[in-house]
């Protein structure tokens, strides 16, 4: 592939085909913004309790996503700070939606089964979602549940999407 620029005309040839594009302020080239491949999707403080199905937004409604509109992200990175060392489980669910944002089917695909949240009291953690493959799901639901200990505690989370 070869690019030749003549003033405001850009030509490029590929194999035996040559294409000429006129560029002007009214007809600019389409450009992808490369200033950021990471977007902050969520910053939240969750009261971690023994309630089942509580997501990072505090919702126990199992059909509501924690994150929506995530199709452009191949991976999510969840940074968290735990205020307690109480045993806590988390799980991550994901699903695709149609062009109107409605789920393609009922329920969720479990992409991270119920797993103990790493870390001690007053410690930071980082979890990649999904851990080994690419995501590109439309919606995610991240649930946390305290499984031991006598008192609820705050879990501070930040989730970024990586394109």
Beta strands, then each sheet from edge to edge (+ up, - down):
strand 1: 2-6
strand 2: 9-14
strand 3: 17-22
strand 4: 38-48
strand 5: 67-68
strand 6: 75-82
strand 7: 88-95
strand 8: 109-116
strand 9: 123-129
strand 10: 139-146
strand 11: 153-162
sheet 1: 1+ 2- 3+
sheet 2: 4+ 11- 6+ 9-
sheet 3: 5+ 10- 7+ 8-
end
